[in-house]
Amino acid sequence: MQLLGTLITLSLLSIISADVISVQQCSEGALPVSVEVAGCHEQPCELTKGQDVDALIEFKADRPLTALTPQIHASYFGINIPFNLPDDRKDACTSLVGGTCPVSEGQDVKYELHVPVSTSYPSVSASVELKLVDQDNNVVICFRVDGKLV
Protein backbone atom coordinates (compact mmCIF):
# COMPACT_ATOMS: atom_id res chain seq x y z
CA MET A 1 0.00 0.00 0.00
CA GLN A 2 2.87 2.36 0.77
CA LEU A 3 4.36 1.61 -2.66
CA LEU A 4 1.08 2.62 -4.33
CA GLY A 5 1.06 5.91 -2.41
CA THR A 6 4.66 6.59 -3.46
CA LEU A 7 3.86 5.87 -7.10
CA ILE A 8 0.84 8.20 -7.04
CA THR A 9 2.92 10.95 -5.41
CA LEU A 10 5.70 10.56 -7.99
CA SER A 11 3.18 10.63 -10.83
CA LEU A 12 1.60 13.82 -9.49
CA LEU A 13 5.01 15.45 -9.05
CA SER A 14 5.98 14.63 -12.63
CA ILE A 15 2.74 16.17 -13.89
CA ILE A 16 3.18 19.29 -11.78
CA SER A 17 6.80 19.83 -12.86
CA ALA A 18 6.14 19.20 -16.56
CA ASP A 19 6.49 22.21 -18.80
CA VAL A 20 3.52 21.49 -21.07
CA ILE A 21 2.60 24.60 -23.01
CA SER A 22 -0.23 25.59 -25.31
CA VAL A 23 0.84 25.94 -28.93
CA GLN A 24 -0.74 27.44 -32.05
CA GLN A 25 -1.97 25.50 -35.09
CA CYS A 26 -0.09 25.78 -38.40
CA SER A 27 -1.79 26.00 -41.77
CA GLU A 28 -0.97 22.34 -42.45
CA GLY A 29 -0.43 19.22 -40.36
CA ALA A 30 -1.98 18.07 -37.12
CA LEU A 31 -1.26 19.58 -33.72
CA PRO A 32 0.77 17.31 -31.45
CA VAL A 33 -0.90 15.78 -28.40
CA SER A 34 1.45 17.76 -26.15
CA VAL A 35 4.56 19.93 -26.25
CA GLU A 36 6.87 20.36 -23.29
CA VAL A 37 9.64 22.95 -23.45
CA ALA A 38 12.17 22.80 -20.61
CA GLY A 39 11.94 25.88 -18.43
CA CYS A 40 8.90 27.31 -20.22
CA HIS A 41 5.55 27.43 -18.47
CA GLU A 42 3.90 30.02 -20.70
CA GLN A 43 4.60 31.88 -23.92
CA PRO A 44 6.76 33.55 -24.94
CA CYS A 45 9.35 30.96 -23.99
CA GLU A 46 12.73 32.41 -23.08
CA LEU A 47 15.38 30.95 -25.39
CA THR A 48 18.79 31.43 -23.81
CA LYS A 49 21.60 32.15 -26.23
CA GLY A 50 24.49 29.70 -25.97
CA GLN A 51 22.25 26.88 -24.74
CA ASP A 52 20.03 24.23 -26.29
CA VAL A 53 16.26 24.51 -26.21
CA ASP A 54 15.01 21.08 -25.14
CA ALA A 55 11.50 19.99 -26.05
CA LEU A 56 9.47 16.80 -25.82
CA ILE A 57 6.78 16.51 -28.48
CA GLU A 58 4.14 13.81 -28.24
CA PHE A 59 1.91 12.85 -31.17
CA LYS A 60 -0.10 9.96 -32.57
CA ALA A 61 1.02 8.68 -35.97
CA ASP A 62 -1.87 8.97 -38.44
CA ARG A 63 -0.07 6.78 -40.99
CA PRO A 64 2.98 4.48 -41.20
CA LEU A 65 6.19 6.51 -40.97
CA THR A 66 9.56 5.28 -42.21
CA ALA A 67 11.32 8.64 -41.91
CA LEU A 68 10.81 11.85 -39.90
CA THR A 69 12.61 15.11 -40.52
CA PRO A 70 12.23 18.28 -38.44
CA GLN A 71 11.85 21.61 -40.23
CA ILE A 72 12.11 24.78 -38.16
CA HIS A 73 11.38 28.37 -39.20
CA ALA A 74 11.53 31.55 -37.14
CA SER A 75 9.49 34.62 -38.07
CA TYR A 76 10.15 38.11 -36.79
CA PHE A 77 9.53 41.56 -38.23
CA GLY A 78 7.66 39.87 -41.09
CA ILE A 79 10.71 37.85 -42.17
CA ASN A 80 10.53 34.02 -42.29
CA ILE A 81 13.95 32.44 -41.70
CA PRO A 82 14.65 28.69 -41.98
CA PHE A 83 16.73 27.21 -39.17
CA ASN A 84 19.18 24.47 -40.08
CA LEU A 85 19.71 21.90 -37.36
CA PRO A 86 23.17 20.35 -36.95
CA ASP A 87 23.64 17.19 -39.05
CA ASP A 88 23.35 14.89 -36.01
CA ARG A 89 19.85 16.27 -35.28
CA LYS A 90 18.31 16.24 -38.77
CA ASP A 91 16.90 12.69 -38.46
CA ALA A 92 14.05 12.76 -35.95
CA CYS A 93 13.88 8.94 -36.03
CA THR A 94 17.09 8.83 -33.97
CA SER A 95 15.50 11.02 -31.27
CA LEU A 96 12.30 9.09 -30.61
CA VAL A 97 11.86 8.08 -26.98
CA GLY A 98 11.88 4.30 -26.60
CA GLY A 99 12.08 3.50 -30.29
CA THR A 100 12.95 4.49 -33.81
CA CYS A 101 11.41 4.40 -37.26
CA PRO A 102 9.45 2.73 -38.72
CA VAL A 103 6.44 3.94 -36.74
CA SER A 104 3.09 2.19 -37.12
CA GLU A 105 -0.19 3.96 -37.80
CA GLY A 106 -1.91 4.77 -34.51
CA GLN A 107 1.32 4.52 -32.49
CA ASP A 108 1.93 7.07 -29.74
CA VAL A 109 5.26 8.76 -30.45
CA LYS A 110 7.50 10.96 -28.28
CA TYR A 111 10.17 13.01 -30.01
CA GLU A 112 13.01 14.72 -28.14
CA LEU A 113 14.14 17.89 -29.88
CA HIS A 114 17.34 19.71 -28.95
CA VAL A 115 17.87 23.02 -30.76
CA PRO A 116 21.09 24.98 -30.25
CA VAL A 117 20.61 28.73 -29.75
CA SER A 118 23.65 30.59 -31.04
CA THR A 119 25.14 33.47 -29.06
CA SER A 120 25.30 35.40 -32.35
CA TYR A 121 21.49 35.58 -32.64
CA PRO A 122 19.96 39.01 -31.95
CA SER A 123 17.88 39.49 -28.80
CA VAL A 124 14.44 39.55 -30.42
CA SER A 125 11.01 38.00 -30.01
CA ALA A 126 10.00 35.56 -32.74
CA SER A 127 7.35 33.02 -33.67
CA VAL A 128 8.97 29.60 -34.07
CA GLU A 129 7.31 26.94 -36.24
CA LEU A 130 8.22 23.26 -36.09
CA LYS A 131 7.10 20.74 -38.68
CA LEU A 132 7.85 17.04 -38.72
CA VAL A 133 7.69 15.74 -42.28
CA ASP A 134 7.55 12.10 -43.38
CA GLN A 135 9.33 10.02 -46.00
CA ASP A 136 7.20 11.64 -48.75
CA ASN A 137 7.83 15.18 -47.44
CA ASN A 138 4.23 15.40 -46.15
CA VAL A 139 3.64 17.22 -42.87
CA VAL A 140 2.91 14.87 -39.96
CA ILE A 141 2.62 17.51 -37.22
CA CYS A 142 3.13 21.24 -37.07
CA PHE A 143 2.88 23.88 -34.36
CA ARG A 144 3.99 27.41 -33.56
CA VAL A 145 5.28 28.80 -30.29
CA ASP A 146 6.35 32.33 -29.38
CA GLY A 147 9.91 32.73 -28.17
CA LYS A 148 12.13 35.48 -26.85
CA LEU A 149 15.90 35.27 -27.36
CA VAL A 150 17.73 36.31 -24.20
Summary of the structure (lengths in Angstrom):
residues: 150
radius of gyration: 16.4
end to end distance: 47.1
largest distance: 57.8
contacts: 396
relative contact order: 0.27
helix: 15%
strand: 43%
